[in-house]
Amino acid sequence: MVRYRILFMAALCSVSSLWAQENVQGITQCGTPTGQPAFPVKEFTELPDPKPFPAEDWKGVKGTLAAWGTTDVRYAKHEVPVRVQKGTTAVLHGWKGEKVHTQAVVWTGVPVQDLQLEVTPFRNGNYTFPAGAVQAHFERYVMTDQLNLDGKGGCGHRPDHSLYDSLLVADAIDHLLPSMELPAQTTEPVWVSCFIPVDAPAGTYAGKLKVKDGEKVLKELQLSVVVNKRMLPAPHDWAFHLDLWQNPYAVARYYQVPVWSEEHLDAMQPIMQRLADAGQKAITVSIQHKPWEGQTEDYFESMVTWIKKLNGQWAFDYQVFDRWVEFMMRLGIDEQISCFSMVPWGMNFQYFDQRTNQMQTVHCEPGSFEYDEMWTAMLRSFAKHLKERGWFSRCVIAMDERPKDVMLKVLDIIRSADPGFKVSLAGNYYPELSDALYDYCITIGQHFPEEVKAKRDAEGKVSTLYTCCTEPWPNTFTFSDPAEAAWIGFFVAKQKVDGYLRWAYNSWPLEPLLDSRFRSWAAGDTYLVYPGDRTSIRFERLLEGIQNWEKIQLLKEEFAAAGKKKELKQIEDMLQAFDLQAIPNVPAETMVNKAEQLLNKF
């Protein structure tokens, strides 16, 4: 770890002296600090822009300008923005209980010493949005790269960043930055979000975004929020099955706190609360050491301690498991406990051996005596513990991208241990597995046969789609078009499935606030949110798509009950445009914007 960080920092070109001169000493794998200078949380300096500085484009910019832009663009830090509105008024549409957003852009030909943002109250008649309902935050720039050189995806190891195009892009939304210095010939995007109160009367609410240099107002931008009479349920009650896998070990390493300490839980609380507020359904649990063979910067340890006693019998300790599950449930993520994995990628299983007083590792495969004996003992103990805690019905024994023949063997072992266990798989669609799997998540390019999906629905099973590094689009890389994240929600609605899975909510690379690239996979593949509980353009647009999925289900239910066949057909016709083969020939933003215009008319 020490050597890697030193090499990593040396490889970054022109890194600010604050970072280049650090006396790096490292931290232990368990996240306990050992003298390493702290990673930045509240304040940090962005990496230099590696692209040429188009100074000639700035000749006509004499002062500081501001305008409404579009959330479909990542505005470059040192380019004069092109896609901005000529007028000073933007209009947002939303339901009560919905979070909506827009983007403003500030660019300047002269230095701004103390750039600040002020949001005025939003009013309609006697009703005023509560303080904090509308917020404006500066966006921060992070280093990214691109798809593989063949343009067909983002999978594979990337040890040499020089082979890929390095680019500074706006992505993190920084609620911790109250003001900033803006150098001449620089662009700064601003993310403006509005949570529409559930008790707000329908109508149009008006307010302003003031762009200031200290106390001096540089520009006033008008914003109207049109509130629909309809209401979204609270996120905890959304039907959309969101499953973004969490990595608590990344938080311990980054914040340099002991794993599972109170300091660790405190650091995770706002980050995981943000996930709960997006309607997350599942808790990611590792019940074996390195279920993904340590592929992330911070690998997953087992939350269950496996013990082989002196007499050769197995025993299990669930203290960490309980602590993590209780913590997440308190935040409202309480529908599913996804436990990985009976089939880790390396098929290596770690346990504490009382006879040798050491940790041991055994390599074995499903069907072998060692494997079957070990997992039968564990599952029977686990079932007993889960039932005592009242969690058995929420638990799923989860596997990730495992072949059919292996899954069939594992299913036999699970049934023999306790036939009541639920099982999940994120991977390819196999007809032979559909009846046995409670939670079946298949790649976004596949589909459940209509009769299979109908049967799963009738049995109360969960059927979802996922993207990973494979898909060039739609995706949530830091260089992906922002609308692609919102596009996913509409496609999930078109396919009539229950939700979406992404393998990494916060598996941060070494310095996630500075550089989203990783030694494997395209930049941003490993995380959607940033340290300091910073959200991102990608996460907010994904939330936008989820809310649209919810609205589509509610509208279809309403129209079906009222016999409104015309409106139902409009929704179905709208969804047909969401075709995987259409991107990138038809930009995701074109499809999303047209679809949202239709939804806003109802």
DADA-V236547 format. One record per residue. N is the residue number from 1. PSI is psi in radians with two decimals (none if undefined). Layout:
BEGIN
n	psi
N	PSI
N	PSI
END
This chain:
BEGIN
n	psi
1	-0.77
2	-0.88
3	-0.70
4	-0.75
5	-0.66
6	-0.81
7	-0.69
8	-0.83
9	-0.63
10	-0.51
11	-0.35
12	2.22
13	2.31
14	0.69
15	2.53
16	2.62
17	-0.47
18	-0.68
19	-0.65
20	-0.45
21	0.16
22	2.51
23	1.50
24	2.20
25	-0.23
26	3.01
27	2.82
28	2.81
29	-0.51
30	-0.04
31	0.10
32	2.25
33	2.45
34	0.59
35	-0.02
36	2.40
37	2.51
38	2.47
39	2.62
40	2.46
41	-1.00
42	-0.78
43	2.56
44	2.82
45	2.16
46	2.66
47	2.68
48	2.62
49	2.09
50	-0.14
51	2.65
52	2.57
53	1.87
54	1.21
55	-0.57
56	-0.47
57	-0.30
58	0.01
59	-0.58
60	-0.03
61	1.77
62	-0.49
63	-2.56
64	2.23
65	2.74
66	2.52
67	2.86
68	2.40
69	-2.51
70	2.53
71	0.01
72	0.00
73	2.41
74	1.83
75	2.24
76	2.55
77	-0.58
78	0.55
79	2.49
80	2.16
81	2.46
82	-0.85
83	1.36
84	2.72
85	2.57
86	-0.63
87	3.07
88	0.11
89	2.28
90	2.67
91	2.24
92	2.55
93	2.45
94	2.86
95	2.82
96	2.39
97	0.07
98	2.60
99	2.11
100	2.87
101	2.83
102	3.12
103	2.30
104	2.83
105	2.31
106	2.32
107	2.60
108	2.52
109	-0.11
110	2.74
111	2.45
112	2.06
113	-0.61
114	1.19
115	2.20
116	2.82
117	2.42
118	2.29
119	2.17
120	2.92
121	2.58
122	2.12
123	2.65
124	1.85
125	-2.19
126	-0.06
127	2.31
128	2.34
129	2.49
130	2.70
131	2.35
132	-0.15
133	-0.65
134	2.20
135	2.57
136	2.25
137	2.54
138	2.57
139	2.61
140	2.67
141	2.39
142	2.62
143	2.40
144	-3.11
145	-2.11
146	3.13
147	2.95
148	2.78
149	-0.39
150	-0.07
151	0.20
152	0.08
153	-3.02
154	0.35
155	2.76
156	2.75
157	2.53
158	1.09
159	-0.41
160	1.71
161	-0.35
162	-0.29
163	-0.26
164	2.68
165	2.08
166	2.35
167	2.45
168	2.13
169	2.62
170	2.27
171	-0.92
172	2.45
173	2.00
174	1.61
175	-0.13
176	-0.03
177	1.75
178	-0.47
179	2.90
180	2.74
181	2.29
182	1.89
183	2.83
184	2.62
185	0.83
186	2.53
187	2.42
188	1.92
189	2.68
190	2.22
191	2.15
192	2.10
193	2.65
194	2.10
195	2.01
196	2.09
197	2.52
198	-0.36
199	0.17
200	2.20
201	2.55
202	2.53
203	-3.00
204	2.22
205	2.36
206	2.45
207	-2.98
208	2.65
209	2.09
210	2.22
211	2.15
212	2.68
213	1.71
214	-2.17
215	-0.15
216	2.16
217	2.10
218	-0.60
219	2.49
220	2.21
221	2.25
222	2.47
223	2.28
224	2.42
225	2.00
226	2.00
227	2.14
228	2.75
229	-0.35
230	2.85
231	2.39
232	2.52
233	2.95
234	2.58
235	-0.64
236	-0.45
237	0.06
238	2.55
239	-0.39
240	2.22
241	1.65
242	2.26
243	1.53
244	2.09
245	2.26
246	2.64
247	1.60
248	-0.45
249	-0.53
250	-0.65
251	-0.73
252	-0.77
253	-0.82
254	-0.74
255	-0.08
256	0.97
257	2.65
258	2.39
259	2.32
260	0.20
261	2.96
262	-0.61
263	-0.63
264	-0.82
265	-0.69
266	-0.70
267	-0.63
268	-0.43
269	-0.94
270	-0.56
271	-0.78
272	-0.48
273	-0.65
274	-0.69
275	-0.74
276	-0.68
277	-0.16
278	0.05
279	0.34
280	2.41
281	-0.49
282	2.51
283	2.24
284	2.09
285	2.33
286	2.03
287	0.09
288	2.73
289	2.27
290	1.08
291	-0.43
292	0.47
293	0.58
294	0.66
295	-0.30
296	2.94
297	-0.67
298	1.81
299	2.83
300	2.18
301	2.90
302	2.32
303	-0.03
304	2.27
305	2.11
306	2.25
307	2.19
308	2.01
309	2.98
310	-0.55
311	0.08
312	-0.09
313	2.76
314	2.52
315	2.73
316	2.44
317	2.27
318	0.35
319	-0.81
320	-0.77
321	-0.86
322	-0.73
323	-0.76
324	-0.82
325	-0.77
326	-0.75
327	-0.85
328	-0.65
329	-0.60
330	-0.51
331	-0.22
332	0.04
333	1.67
334	0.25
335	-0.62
336	2.45
337	1.85
338	1.98
339	1.98
340	2.45
341	2.47
342	-0.30
343	1.23
344	2.79
345	-0.53
346	-0.11
347	0.59
348	2.34
349	2.24
350	2.46
351	2.83
352	2.17
353	1.98
354	-0.52
355	-0.74
356	-0.17
357	0.63
358	2.80
359	2.40
360	2.73
361	2.31
362	2.41
363	2.10
364	2.82
365	2.69
366	2.35
367	-0.36
368	2.73
369	-0.81
370	-0.83
371	-0.90
372	-0.70
373	-0.76
374	-0.84
375	-0.54
376	-0.75
377	-0.76
378	-0.84
379	-0.64
380	-0.72
381	-0.74
382	-0.77
383	-0.76
384	-0.78
385	-0.77
386	-0.71
387	-0.65
388	-0.62
389	-0.14
390	0.41
391	-0.02
392	-0.73
393	-0.32
394	-0.22
395	2.43
396	2.39
397	1.98
398	2.44
399	2.76
400	2.03
401	0.89
402	2.57
403	2.82
404	-0.80
405	-0.65
406	-0.74
407	-0.68
408	-0.68
409	-0.74
410	-0.69
411	-0.65
412	-0.72
413	-0.74
414	-0.78
415	-0.67
416	-0.54
417	-0.83
418	1.88
419	-0.19
420	-0.19
421	2.39
422	2.62
423	2.52
424	2.73
425	2.30
426	1.99
427	-2.76
428	2.75
429	2.19
430	2.08
431	-0.59
432	-0.30
433	-0.27
434	-0.75
435	-0.54
436	-0.34
437	2.20
438	-0.83
439	1.91
440	2.01
441	2.11
442	2.86
443	2.67
444	-0.35
445	-0.07
446	3.03
447	2.68
448	2.28
449	2.55
450	-0.76
451	-0.56
452	-0.80
453	-0.70
454	-0.71
455	-0.74
456	-0.73
457	-0.77
458	-0.50
459	0.08
460	0.46
461	2.82
462	2.23
463	2.05
464	3.09
465	2.75
466	2.74
467	2.73
468	-2.61
469	-0.25
470	-0.74
471	2.11
472	-0.57
473	2.60
474	2.61
475	3.12
476	0.61
477	2.83
478	-0.21
479	-0.04
480	2.60
481	2.27
482	-0.61
483	-0.33
484	-0.61
485	-0.69
486	-0.57
487	-0.62
488	-0.73
489	-0.70
490	-0.67
491	-0.68
492	-0.68
493	-0.73
494	-0.75
495	-0.09
496	0.71
497	3.09
498	-0.22
499	-2.73
500	2.53
501	2.42
502	2.37
503	-0.22
504	1.86
505	-0.76
506	0.72
507	1.36
508	2.48
509	-3.01
510	-0.87
511	1.28
512	-0.48
513	-0.33
514	-0.76
515	2.00
516	-0.03
517	2.72
518	2.82
519	-0.28
520	2.47
521	2.82
522	2.67
523	2.36
524	-0.13
525	-0.46
526	-0.08
527	2.73
528	-0.32
529	2.87
530	2.80
531	2.71
532	0.27
533	0.65
534	2.25
535	-3.06
536	2.86
537	-0.73
538	-0.78
539	-0.70
540	-0.65
541	-0.59
542	-0.75
543	-0.68
544	-0.81
545	-0.66
546	-0.77
547	-0.68
548	-0.66
549	-0.79
550	-0.76
551	-0.70
552	-0.77
553	-0.75
554	-0.70
555	-0.73
556	-0.70
557	-0.76
558	-0.81
559	-0.65
560	-0.74
561	-0.57
562	-0.02
563	0.49
564	1.43
565	-0.60
566	-0.84
567	-0.68
568	-0.73
569	-0.62
570	-0.72
571	-0.80
572	-0.71
573	-0.70
574	-0.74
575	-0.44
576	-0.37
577	-0.35
578	1.53
579	2.23
580	-0.57
581	-0.24
582	-0.57
583	2.38
584	0.13
585	-0.66
586	1.97
587	2.53
588	-0.65
589	-0.60
590	-0.80
591	-0.78
592	-0.81
593	-0.70
594	-0.73
595	-0.72
596	-0.57
597	-0.71
598	-0.81
599	-0.62
600	-0.28
601	-0.39
602	none
END
